[in-house]
Amino acid sequence: MNINDNQKQIINEWLEHSQEDENNIIALLEDRDVSPSLVCFISQQMAEKNLKALLLFYSGDYPKIHDLTKLGNLISVFDKQIIDCKEYFITLNPYYIGVRYPGDFPEGFSWDMAEEAYEATKKIKEFVLGKIK
């Protein structure tokens, strides 16, 4: 990819913010003194940041959207292998809005859900870093 220094800087900023999210997720999973919904939300955010970094890497731009499937579809124009992450998008997408509105998850959140969300976002991170690095 032919990217300029400004794009490299922004890609690195997205990845740094993603790493901050991951550090927070790890701390929350260890302590478990908050609602597991917070881990689910931050996991979705971490995935979004990684996908925007990859889209910037490929296209030089990224939209201000939060839907991981839509971001994946935009990336698929440049890299068809992103389809391998589809199940992770499906796992994480509900956690962007859903965790913030009472009633959207009447069954509540569990630590199993939080751990699954973290595992999904780690897989997306691995995919992205494998392409960018």
Beta strands, then each sheet from edge to edge (+ up, - down):
end
